Amino acid sequence: MQPITLTRFLIEQQRREDSACPSELRLLIETVARACKTITHAISKGALGDVLGSLGSENVQGEVQKKLDVIANEILLDANEWGGHLAAMASEEMETIHRIPNRYPKGEYLLLFDPIDGSSNIDVDLSVGTIFSVLRAPESASGREVTEEDFLQPGRDQVAAGYAIYGPQTLLVLTLGAGVYEFTLDREMGAWRMTDGPLKIPSGNCEVAVNMARRAQWSPAVRRYIDDRVGCEAGPLAGKYNMRWTASMVADIHRILKRGGVFLYPADHREAGKARLRLLYEANPMSFLIEQAGGRAIDGTHRILDTQPTGLHQRTGVALGAPDEIEALLRESDLIRTGPASIGASCGSPAPSSVRR
Ligand code: FDP
């Protein structure tokens, strides 16, 4: 028997007594999933479709926009504008929010997305993805125009989040707040079929994803956590860890959801607020997925999903992954705050440790 389709999964979720998936949300997820099919089609044409390379423009973050950043942004806007389930959208590629035009009916949801994550990988044929997050417009927004402030809700209020990954297979990974499910695009049938879930992050996988070139920016706690695991010749964890960095958050997070380990993009501890990843388009949806799969997600010291956003394009440090790894990182922070203590190591080897470095 064929695995069930995304449509069937969503309808079954909707029918549940404790359903967190009303029909508007179902339509919204189906529309996003359909847009991701269009994006994967565009990506797979590559140079033949004239979709590679840069546009010569910059986005609001001052980053050079790739052609596919803009193409995917347009695809998501066009697909979601007219369905009647959204009040507004926000994208990493747009300076401000996109309200649903008056010619279309409006709904109660807000959609946020990073149309192409990992876009530096597009031109060299490595995996990239689309990340999305769904919030409810606040009740106070009813009867008036949605504003940017309406999007500034903590990640714990997300009603759905997910990503599509455009790799050797095209996958959709989704949470509606009750587990994480993976769907594979069946290209012959044009359908998403469930191929895994509920996902549970395995523990004990000694793999770290971090850009080592940024070491000078890290806090002492992050440095100690990484130095104990990567490239060390002595100590209880020496030789146990592997490093994996694809420079595409979607691909790194997908590996962690399936295989375990940890992903870090720490904030720059030398300058308050300086960080790489966006809270609303990247950190929040990925943290929701990671927590739903039994993992933990912190900005270095605090739970990301509890962060009160102050700006649409706010950035944050992130450490996401298996609970044992995040707890080890937190112990390093505690150690720095409180002085010498015993640190337990993960991956099966308790490591008595005094203050180091
Ligand atoms: P990109 O800018 O190419 O979209 O979104 C940020 C991101 O990629 C992540 O996907 C990725 O993990 C990270 O940046 C890569 O950063 P480095 O260039 O520092 O490796």
Residues whose N, C-alpha, C, O or C-beta is under 5 A from the ligand:
A	BS01	FDP	I116 D117 G118 S119 S120 N211 A247 S248 M249 V250
